[in-house]
Amino acid sequence: MKIFSTIILSFWMFLFPIDFNTDLSKNTIKKINKALERVWPGKTILQEPVDGFESVEYLSHLFSLKFDGMEKGYMAIASAPSRFDRFDYLLIVNNEFEIVAAEILAYREDYGGEIASPRWLKQFVGKKVTDPFKLNEDVVGISGATVSCRSASIHFKKTLGLLTGLNKNG
């Protein structure tokens, strides 16, 4: 009976593989897919983990994005500190390493969640690592969310720097 159960379980796992390597919630995956759809409507986008990438202090996932047989950009999933906790964010960049989408995936504080607003985040679209990201000069802040606004600005630029560096090294 034990052999029969093992065979059935093995067959089941073959038919319905489970990806044990993903630590992203269904809600996070849904937000990522919506952001990709907004950037490239109607495209089926292949998300491939970047070879040789190992997560760093704040950057947990890095994917190259491909469709129509060509690489179109990168997607980084990272976190940054807010006042007492951390928030998770998504940056999508094109082949010129310009931000084409920014999204707050999870904000874990009672205050400052306004940084998840698409209206606030759209000011980052088009920015490159060489552009200034200084809060209240180049990036409009939000009253009551100063710490989170500053952190998002700093970490978005930091992530862009890492992506640009990978391009030069790879």
Backbone hydrogen bonds, N-H to C=O, Kabsch-Sander energy under -0.5 kcal/mol:
donor,donor_aa,acceptor,acceptor_aa,energy
5,S,1,M,-2.4
6,T,2,K,-2.1
7,I,3,I,-2.4
8,I,4,F,-2.4
9,L,5,S,-2.7
10,S,6,T,-2.5
11,F,7,I,-2.5
12,W,8,I,-2.6
13,M,9,L,-2.6
14,F,10,S,-1.8
15,L,11,F,-2.2
16,F,12,W,-2.6
20,F,18,I,-1.0
22,T,19,D,-0.7
29,I,25,S,-2.5
30,K,26,K,-2.3
31,K,27,N,-2.2
32,I,28,T,-2.5
33,N,29,I,-2.5
34,K,30,K,-2.1
35,A,31,K,-2.3
36,L,32,I,-2.5
37,E,33,N,-2.1
38,R,34,K,-2.0
39,V,35,A,-1.8
40,W,36,L,-2.9
43,K,40,W,-1.6
45,I,43,K,-0.8
46,L,44,T,-0.5
46,L,66,K,-3.4
47,Q,45,I,-0.6
48,E,46,L,-0.7
48,E,64,S,-2.4
50,V,62,L,-2.2
53,F,50,V,-1.7
56,V,59,L,-1.8
60,S,58,Y,-0.6
60,S,77,I,-1.9
61,H,77,I,-1.9
63,F,75,M,-2.6
64,S,48,E,-3.2
65,L,73,G,-2.8
66,K,46,L,-2.3
67,F,70,M,-2.0
70,M,67,F,-1.9
72,K,65,L,-3.5
73,G,65,L,-1.2
74,Y,93,V,-2.0
75,M,63,F,-2.6
76,A,91,L,-2.8
77,I,61,H,-2.5
78,A,76,A,-0.5
78,A,89,Y,-2.4
79,S,58,Y,-2.3
80,A,87,F,-2.3
82,S,85,D,-3.3
87,F,80,A,-2.9
88,D,106,A,-2.3
89,Y,78,A,-2.9
90,L,103,E,-2.8
91,L,76,A,-2.4
92,I,101,A,-2.6
93,V,74,Y,-2.6
94,N,98,E,-1.9
95,N,72,K,-0.8
97,F,94,N,-2.0
99,I,127,K,-2.3
100,V,92,I,-3.4
101,A,92,I,-1.6
103,E,90,L,-2.2
105,L,88,D,-1.9
105,L,103,E,-0.7
106,A,88,D,-1.4
115,I,112,G,-1.8
116,A,113,G,-2.0
117,S,114,E,-1.9
121,L,117,S,-2.5
122,K,118,P,-1.9
123,Q,120,W,-1.1
124,F,121,L,-1.9
125,V,122,K,-0.9
126,G,99,I,-3.3
127,K,124,F,-2.2
131,D,128,K,-1.6
136,N,139,V,-3.3
137,E,134,K,-1.6
138,D,134,K,-2.8
139,V,134,K,-2.0
145,A,142,I,-2.3
149,C,145,A,-2.8
150,R,146,T,-2.7
151,S,147,V,-2.4
152,A,148,S,-2.7
153,S,149,C,-2.4
154,I,150,R,-2.6
155,H,151,S,-2.8
156,F,152,A,-2.7
157,K,153,S,-1.8
158,K,154,I,-2.3
159,T,155,H,-2.6
160,L,156,F,-2.3
161,G,157,K,-2.4
162,L,158,K,-2.0
163,L,159,T,-2.5
164,T,160,L,-2.8
165,G,161,G,-2.3
166,L,162,L,-2.3
167,N,163,L,-1.9
168,K,164,T,-1.8
169,N,165,G,-2.1
170,G,166,L,-2.3
